């Protein structure tokens, strides 16, 4: 799995790409940017879930 920072960067880049697409009227670029942003958000959500699982295991002393 790639690092969390890469997905944060990917989300920021996609947001800039989407803003650029809105300014230029490029609907294809805007669609690509939305897809890239959604992918980054999904991967960041996975990291948040894994952090929560880790915290719960530590809290309740569950091996894993």
C-alpha contacts under 8 A as a table, 3 or more apart, distances in Angstrom:
res1	aa1	res2	aa2	distance
2	X	6	X	6.96
2	X	7	X	7.97
3	X	6	X	5.48
3	X	7	X	7.07
4	X	7	X	5.37
4	X	8	X	6.43
4	X	44	X	6.65
4	X	47	X	7.23
5	X	8	X	4.99
5	X	9	X	6.14
6	X	9	X	5.08
6	X	10	X	6.04
7	X	10	X	4.76
7	X	11	X	6.06
7	X	40	X	5.05
7	X	41	X	7.64
7	X	43	X	6.94
7	X	44	X	6.62
8	X	11	X	5.19
8	X	12	X	6.34
8	X	40	X	7.00
8	X	44	X	7.56
9	X	12	X	5.12
9	X	13	X	6.09
10	X	13	X	5.08
10	X	14	X	6.06
10	X	36	X	7.28
10	X	37	X	7.07
10	X	40	X	6.17
11	X	14	X	5.08
11	X	15	X	6.20
11	X	36	X	7.08
11	X	37	X	4.91
11	X	40	X	5.46
11	X	41	X	7.02
12	X	15	X	5.12
12	X	16	X	6.35
12	X	37	X	7.95
13	X	16	X	5.16
13	X	17	X	6.11
14	X	17	X	4.91
14	X	18	X	6.03
14	X	33	X	4.81
14	X	34	X	6.99
14	X	36	X	5.91
14	X	37	X	5.32
15	X	18	X	5.05
15	X	19	X	6.23
15	X	33	X	6.83
15	X	34	X	7.91
15	X	37	X	6.88
16	X	19	X	5.10
16	X	20	X	6.15
17	X	20	X	5.07
17	X	21	X	6.10
17	X	29	X	7.29
17	X	30	X	7.08
17	X	33	X	5.84
18	X	21	X	5.00
18	X	22	X	6.19
18	X	29	X	7.01
18	X	30	X	4.85
18	X	31	X	7.89
18	X	33	X	5.22
18	X	34	X	6.92
19	X	22	X	5.08
19	X	23	X	6.29
19	X	30	X	7.86
20	X	23	X	5.11
20	X	24	X	6.20
21	X	24	X	5.15
21	X	25	X	5.59
21	X	26	X	4.86
21	X	27	X	6.63
21	X	29	X	5.67
21	X	30	X	5.13
22	X	25	X	5.07
22	X	26	X	6.60
22	X	27	X	7.55
22	X	30	X	6.79
23	X	26	X	7.98
26	X	29	X	5.49
26	X	30	X	6.35
27	X	30	X	4.97
27	X	31	X	6.20
28	X	31	X	5.12
28	X	32	X	6.28
29	X	32	X	5.05
29	X	33	X	6.11
30	X	33	X	5.06
30	X	34	X	6.22
31	X	34	X	5.12
31	X	35	X	6.32
32	X	35	X	5.13
32	X	36	X	6.21
33	X	36	X	5.05
33	X	37	X	6.01
34	X	37	X	5.10
34	X	38	X	6.06
35	X	38	X	5.09
35	X	39	X	6.18
36	X	39	X	5.10
36	X	40	X	6.27
37	X	40	X	5.15
37	X	41	X	6.12
38	X	41	X	5.03
38	X	42	X	6.10
39	X	42	X	5.13
39	X	43	X	6.32
40	X	43	X	5.19
40	X	44	X	6.13
41	X	44	X	5.07
41	X	45	X	6.05
42	X	45	X	5.06
42	X	46	X	6.38
43	X	46	X	5.02
43	X	47	X	6.54
44	X	47	X	5.07
44	X	48	X	6.35
45	X	48	X	4.98
45	X	49	X	6.20
46	X	49	X	5.11
46	X	50	X	6.23
47	X	50	X	5.10
47	X	51	X	6.15
48	X	51	X	5.07
48	X	52	X	6.23
49	X	52	X	5.10
49	X	53	X	6.19
50	X	53	X	5.01
50	X	54	X	6.15
51	X	54	X	5.09
51	X	55	X	6.23
52	X	55	X	5.05
52	X	56	X	6.15
53	X	56	X	5.16
53	X	57	X	6.15
54	X	57	X	5.17
54	X	58	X	6.24
55	X	58	X	5.14
55	X	59	X	6.04
56	X	59	X	4.97
56	X	60	X	6.11
57	X	60	X	5.38
57	X	61	X	5.50
57	X	62	X	4.73
57	X	63	X	6.73
57	X	64	X	7.30
58	X	61	X	5.06
58	X	62	X	6.64
59	X	62	X	7.98
